[in-house]
């Protein structure tokens, strides 16, 4: 019968000679590994901080340039709003206030939007608007 040499385990095995290692040698090598680990950790933290600061700096420069680019357009839009749209909103708010004062059915609807429209409403003496007081019978139930 033939023997298959490929599947047979090797006949010789390597047995290293017994070595004696002292505790001092193990402590020396452990300290070397520990210092190597600490240096690698410090290097990793340093590289991470450096890369993060570079990316943050790049984002800050990009945001600053975007701000400088958009600032004239925003100033132009605000000026256009104050010139064209704000007077229309003020007139609308005043008209709604006078309509709510004359039509009590509309008062709850106007009260709902009073906080939003308050910058555009003329303030009455004492800090309240003329139509803020609603009789208790007219107030909406909660």
FIROBA-179746 format. One line per 8 residues: number of its first residue (from 1); their letters; for each residue x, y, z of N, C-alpha, C, O. Coordinates in steps of 0.001 Angstrom, whole numbers. Layout:
% FIROBA-179746
NUM = A = X:Y:Z:X:Y:Z:X:Y:Z:X:Y:Z; ...
This chain:
% FIROBA-179746
1 = XXXXXXXX = 826:-1161:0:0:0:0:882:1240:0:1911:1301:672; 451:2213:-766:1239:3429:-873:858:4398:241:-294:4470:668; 1851:5130:690:1563:6155:1695:1563:7528:1020:2395:7822:162; 644:8320:1420:542:9677:877:1404:10593:1732:1073:10870:2885; 2486:11052:1177:3427:11852:1944:2917:13275:2201:3367:13952:3125; 1991:13704:1381:1498:15067:1573:611:15187:2805:606:16229:3460; -131:14147:3127:-1060:14213:4251:-436:13749:5557:-1041:13908:6617; 743:13187:5503:1377:12708:6724:1931:13887:7507:2487:14817:6923
9 = XXXXXXXX = 1785:13855:8809:2378:14921:9617:3895:14805:9570:4437:13715:9383; 4566:15919:9737:6027:15827:9708:6537:14994:10886:5971:15015:11979; 7591:14284:10637:8153:13397:11655:8974:14155:12678:9111:13713:13819; 9515:15281:12285:10334:16037:13221:9557:17251:13690:8817:17868:12924; 9728:17573:14915:9101:18778:15454:10183:19621:16092:11190:19115:16589; 9950:20906:16064:10937:21838:16594:10621:22089:18051:9536:22567:18382; 11522:21784:18889:11393:22067:20312:12480:23065:20679:13664:22729:20709; 12056:24324:20964:13078:25302:21303:13722:24945:22638:13096:24344:23511
17 = XXXXXXXX = 14944:25318:22767:15597:25010:24037:14971:25836:25145:14617:26995:24930; 14832:25268:26301:14220:26028:27401:15105:27209:27777:16315:27086:27965; 14441:28364:27877:15170:29568:28258:14625:30067:29571:13447:29890:29882; 15446:30658:30298:15014:31234:31565:14998:32741:31403:15992:33351:31009; 13879:33316:31705:13699:34756:31593:13467:35279:32991:12653:34744:33744; 14171:36300:33320:14018:36862:34660:12920:37915:34660:12525:38439:33618; 12456:38197:35827:11395:39192:35976:11904:40566:35568:11142:41360:35017; 13145:40859:35819:13706:42156:35440:13685:42338:33923:13402:43429:33430
25 = XXXXXXXX = 13987:41265:33185:13944:41368:31723:12518:41607:31237:12294:42410:30332; 11557:40912:31836:10151:41106:31460:9697:42527:31779:8997:43146:30978; 10087:43046:32936:9727:44410:33299:10362:45417:32346:9735:46415:31990; 11599:45165:31933:12284:46059:30991:11544:46094:29657:11317:47164:29092; 11172:44922:29161:10456:44870:27878:9046:45453:28009:8550:46092:27081; 8402:45233:29157:7078:45815:29389:7160:47335:29407:6302:47998:28825; 8160:47895:30051:8330:49347:30062:8585:49874:28651:8085:50937:28284; 9363:49131:27858:9602:49539:26475:8316:49551:25662:8065:50485:24900
33 = XXXXXXXX = 7501:48509:25825:6210:48465:25115:5275:49563:25599:4560:50171:24803; 5281:49817:26896:4414:50852:27451:4812:52223:26909:3947:53002:26508; 6093:52522:26893:6529:53822:26378:6248:53931:24877:5880:55003:24397; 6414:52849:24143:6087:52858:22716:4600:53122:22504:4226:53875:21605; 3752:52508:23326:2308:52729:23225:1961:54180:23551:1146:54792:22860; 2571:54730:24593:2285:56119:24978:2733:57074:23871:2005:58009:23541; 3906:56859:23297:4372:57710:22204:3449:57602:20992:3149:58611:20354; 2997:56395:20669:2084:56225:19539:751:56926:19816:170:57539:18920
41 = XXXXXXXX = 273:56832:21054:-983:57481:21416:-852:59000:21344:-1755:59674:20849; 253:59539:21828:472:60984:21773:576:61441:20314:35:62484:19948; 1267:60665:19492:1383:61014:18074:19:60981:17391:-284:61851:16574; -804:59989:17717:-2146:59902:17131:-3003:61088:17541:-3705:61666:16711; -2951:61449:18804:-3722:62604:19279:-3220:63879:18605:-4015:64712:18170; -1901:64026:18521:-1338:65220:17867:-1743:65320:16411:-2104:66400:15941; -1689:64210:15690:-2082:64231:14279:-3566:64530:14137:-3964:65268:13235; -4385:63972:15009:-5828:64216:14948:-6137:65690:15187:-6935:66289:14466
49 = XXXXXXXX = -5504:66269:16199:-5731:67684:16493:-5261:68552:15324:-5933:69516:14957; -4130:68218:14751:-3611:68992:13621:-4555:68931:12424:-4855:69956:11811; -5014:67746:12098:-5929:67598:10964:-7247:68316:11246:-7786:68993:10370; -7767:68170:12472:-9016:68849:12815:-8867:70366:12718:-9749:71051:12200; -7743:70885:13219:-7553:72331:13145:-7419:72802:11707:-7886:73890:11368; -6794:72007:10865:-6689:72389:9448:-8069:72419:8794:-8377:73341:8039; -8900:71416:9078:-10244:71389:8495:-11102:72510:9055:-11862:73138:8319; -10987:72764:10346:-11775:73842:10949:-11341:75184:10362:-12182:76031:10063
57 = XXXXXXXX = -10053:75377:10199:-9554:76623:9613:-10073:76780:8183:-10478:77870:7778; -10056:75690:7430:-10551:75758:6058:-12038:76101:6032:-12480:76889:5196; -12813:75510:6949:-14241:75815:7009:-14478:77259:7428:-15388:77917:6923; -13654:77753:8357:-13812:79145:8784:-13512:80108:7634:-14218:81102:7460; -12482:79824:6859:-12150:80676:5722:-13274:80627:4688:-13648:81654:4122; -13812:79427:4444:-14901:79297:3476:-16155:80034:3959:-16828:80698:3172; -16465:79916:5245:-17645:80597:5785:-17463:82114:5741:-18407:82844:5440; -16260:82585:6039:-16002:84026:5991:-16141:84570:4575:-16718:85637:4368
65 = XXXXXXXX = -15611:83832:3603:-15731:84300:2216:-17183:84269:1751:-17619:85146:1004; -17933:83257:2194:-19352:83182:1844:-20121:84341:2481:-21011:84924:1862; -19762:84665:3727:-20408:85784:4407:-20125:87098:3690:-21031:87902:3474; -18876:87311:3326:-18521:88544:2626:-19195:88625:1260:-19532:89711:787; -19386:87477:637:-20038:87446:-674:-21533:87740:-562:-22096:88414:-1425; -22176:87242:490:-23627:87376:616:-24057:88644:1344:-25220:89036:1245; -23167:89285:2061:-23542:90457:2849:-24181:91564:2017:-25213:92087:2438; -23634:91958:858:-24298:93032:78:-25703:92651:-378:-26606:93487:-402
73 = XXXXXXXX = -25880:91372:-743:-27218:90955:-1184:-28213:90976:-31:-29369:91355:-216; -27771:90574:1153:-28675:90589:2306:-29034:92017:2672:-30194:92313:2956; -28055:92898:2669:-28329:94312:2975:-29307:94886:1955:-30202:95654:2306; -29132:94511:702:-30044:94981:-350:-31458:94444:-129:-32432:95179:-290; -31574:93172:239:-32906:92586:476:-33584:93230:1680:-34788:93485:1645; -32831:93497:2740:-33414:94143:3924:-33889:95546:3575:-34972:95959:3989; -33079:96279:2814:-33481:97632:2419:-34728:97593:1543:-35620:98428:1690; -34791:96623:630:-35973:96510:-227:-37210:96162:597:-38299:96666:325
81 = XXXXXXXX = -37046:95308:1598:-38182:94974:2457:-38655:96206:3209:-39853:96487:3254; -37726:96939:3797:-38114:98121:4573:-38750:99196:3688:-39614:99948:4138; -38317:99262:2430:-38832:100305:1548:-40188:99934:949:-41098:100763:912; -40326:98686:478:-41535:98304:-264:-42532:97511:564:-43718:97840:587; -42075:96490:1232:-42992:95533:1847:-43455:95964:3232:-44625:95784:3569; -42570:96526:4038:-42947:96878:5409:-44112:97869:5478:-44990:97687:6322; -44167:98903:4641:-45341:99784:4693:-46647:99050:4358:-47693:99345:4936; -46582:98100:3430:-47784:97321:3099:-48220:96454:4282:-49413:96338:4564
89 = XXXXXXXX = -47273:95860:4957:-47604:95023:6118:-48166:95883:7240:-49117:95485:7913; -47585:97057:7446:-48103:97959:8487:-49537:98375:8174:-50397:98351:9055; -49797:98752:6935:-51158:99137:6550:-52130:97968:6744:-53244:98158:7230; -51707:96771:6366:-52548:95592:6527:-52826:95324:7999:-53965:95031:8364; -51814:95418:8849:-51997:95159:10283:-52925:96197:10912:-53782:95858:11729; -52751:97449:10533:-53619:98506:11068:-55059:98309:10586:-56002:98511:11351; -55228:97917:9323:-56574:97666:8800:-57218:96480:9519:-58410:96512:9827; -56435:95439:9785:-56984:94290:10529:-57368:94692:11942:-58388:94241:12462
97 = XXXXXXXX = -56560:95534:12566:-56858:95975:13925:-58143:96803:13958:-58974:96628:14849; -58299:97683:13009:-59522:98503:12999:-60744:97650:12660:-61825:97882:13202; -60589:96666:11771:-61707:95780:11447:-62081:94926:12664:-63262:94698:12926; -61069:94455:13408:-61342:93656:14605:-62016:94500:15679:-62845:93999:16438; -61657:95784:15742:-62286:96662:16727:-63754:96906:16383:-64581:97050:17283; -64086:96955:15095:-65478:97215:14707:-66292:95934:14561:-67519:95996:14628; -65674:94796:14368:-66379:93528:14181:-65891:92540:15244:-64803:91977:15119; -66688:92333:16276:-66278:91495:17409:-66131:90017:17034:-65437:89279:17733
105 = XXXXXXXX = -66763:89572:15956:-66593:88183:15535:-65181:87917:15022:-64696:86786:15076; -64529:88959:14528:-63173:88818:14001:-62105:88970:15085:-60935:88667:14852; -62501:89435:16254:-61540:89706:17333:-60732:88462:17742:-59522:88594:17924; -61315:87269:17898:-60496:86099:18268:-59450:85752:17201:-58346:85312:17524; -59800:85950:15957:-58837:85669:14877:-57686:86676:14939:-56520:86308:14802; -58024:87929:15145:-56980:88940:15237:-56097:88723:16454:-54883:88920:16384; -56694:88319:17569:-55919:88063:18784:-54923:86923:18583:-53839:86933:19168; -55281:85958:17772:-54391:84838:17501:-53114:85317:16809:-52043:84761:17053
113 = XXXXXXXX = -53203:86318:15966:-52051:86815:15213:-51482:88120:15765:-50599:88721:15152; -51975:88554:16901:-51528:89818:17479:-50032:89801:17790:-49348:90798:17561; -49524:88709:18297:-48105:88629:18642:-47224:88784:17399:-46173:89422:17454; -47651:88208:16299:-46874:88304:15058:-46962:89709:14476:-45979:90235:13954; -48130:90306:14566:-48330:91627:13973:-47953:92781:14894:-47973:93931:14456; -47615:92520:16137:-47348:93595:17092:-46217:94536:16670:-46306:95725:16975; -45157:94081:15988:-44151:95073:15556:-44693:96076:14532:-44123:97154:14366; -45758:95740:13862:-46300:96610:12807:-47513:97407:13274:-48040:98227:12522
121 = XXXXXXXX = -47955:97179:14490:-49112:97908:15014:-48644:99117:15793:-47631:99056:16489; -49384:100232:15681:-49019:101401:16494:-49360:101113:17957:-50427:100585:18269; -48439:101467:18834:-48694:101202:20256:-49461:102375:20851:-49174:103538:20569; -50442:102039:21679:-51257:103054:22341:-50532:103489:23611:-49633:102784:24070; -50895:104620:24184:-50277:105054:25438:-50491:103991:26507:-51577:103422:26624; -49453:103732:27281:-49549:102696:28308:-49053:101367:27801:-49060:100395:28555; -48624:101278:26571:-48025:100062:26039:-49013:99030:25533:-48597:97943:25134; -50311:99324:25534:-51279:98370:25016:-51926:98939:23775:-51986:100154:23589
129 = XXXXXXXX = -52396:98071:22950:-53111:98511:21763:-54563:98729:22132:-55045:98134:23096; -55267:99558:21401:-56641:99919:21769:-57594:98740:21816:-58530:98762:22615; -57405:97715:21003:-58392:96640:20950:-57932:95385:21686:-58387:94288:21363; -57037:95521:22674:-56582:94325:23379:-57596:93844:24389:-57631:92654:24706; -58410:94724:24897:-59370:94296:25906:-60642:93806:25228:-61284:94522:24460; -60978:92565:25538:-62173:91951:24989:-63060:91592:26166:-62565:91028:27142; -64349:91893:26115:-65234:91523:27219:-65163:90019:27476:-64939:89228:26559; -65357:89641:28736:-65237:88236:29135:-66229:87341:28379:-65937:86172:28126
137 = XXXXXX = -67386:87879:28023:-68383:87090:27301:-67930:86844:25866:-68356:85866:25252; -67081:87700:25321:-66653:87580:23935:-65398:86724:23765:-65092:86314:22645; -64653:86440:24857:-63394:85706:24739:-63652:84261:24361:-64621:83657:24821; -62781:83698:23516:-62980:82290:23122:-62708:81354:24296:-61820:81606:25110; -63466:80295:24372:-63288:79318:25466:-62119:78406:25126:-61811:78171:23957; -61474:77898:26170:-60320:77033:25961:-60660:75589:26187:-59796:74722:26052
